[in-house]
Amino acid sequence: MKTIQEIVDLASAYYSSAVLFAALDIDLFGQVERGDFTAKTRGLRLLADACAAIGILEKTPEGAYRNTSAGKLALIPGAPADLTKAIRYNRDVYPAWGKLAEFVRTGKPVERPQLHLGEDIERTKVFAAAMFGRAMGIGKAIVPMLHGLHGKVLDLAGGPAAYAILMCQSNEYLRCTTVDLPAISAEARGYVERFGLSGRIECRAGDYHSDEYEAGEYDAVTIFGALHQESPADILAILKRANRALKPGGRLFVLDMMTDATHTKPVFSALFAVNMALTTENGWVFADSELKEWMREAGFAPGETQSVPPPMPHSLVCAQKLPARPAPLPGETAEIRN
């Protein structure tokens, strides 16, 4: 339960977000690290002081600015835990949050999803770059958790192919096919070529809502950070098509934001559900128990829910394809067979 002071703090929490976004836009943290930042204007001084006030810069008694240890790792482009592109995604959806009341009244997203999925070429490129940076940061913790990953992998809604790149880098014998909408798939090919993996990663234009894949062809199917934009009926249909694409005993890996059964914890996941609803037709965040029930209905045996290391509260669920049930004998019912 919030105190009065905490309610006031909550009302102005976006001040800090806006400061972070602006600092990234002008490469403030990079300038500080290179030693070429000077607060030569009133605006720069106010921004740098605000960054120090909220703890993303340090200010010395002499008035100099230094990056924090976390800032050196995450807020400088190319740093070991670079989050700059991922944070820019939050900046890009910032205006949509100002229209939350409109969404509540209408039940419709306040931004056309097609804007960043091919309709607006520049928005699509920016979106793909943000997703690539975000996935590369998250994926370094995820790929080691994909136990038993081998052979041929079908990466559904594979985005700009960051996860496919990381998976292939971790296993020189792995082959991967990513599937995404044509504009996103085109961006993915560029990233794959940049990493020299065109011979092992196929970026296929398609739509996992309707595509049918080669039956029994793949050793694993991955669906990373995509199902939170789908309705329950679509999720089940996607999982059933994934099942048909797998070899007997093949593995399904689903990574996503998930909540507990109340849909209120973790807090970030509950808020992210609103973010998805603002920008997609069916966006939300499901509970891990709901995902496992859809997996069972689609012909999988799900395993335990694994929490992904910070900073993002993702969860990973691995499931195995179950053997197909034999057709009942004449006159035999499913109840008798079971």
Summary of the structure (lengths in Angstrom):
residues: 338
radius of gyration: 22.5
end to end distance: 49.5
largest distance: 88.8
contacts: 1046
relative contact order: 0.08
helix: 48%
strand: 17%
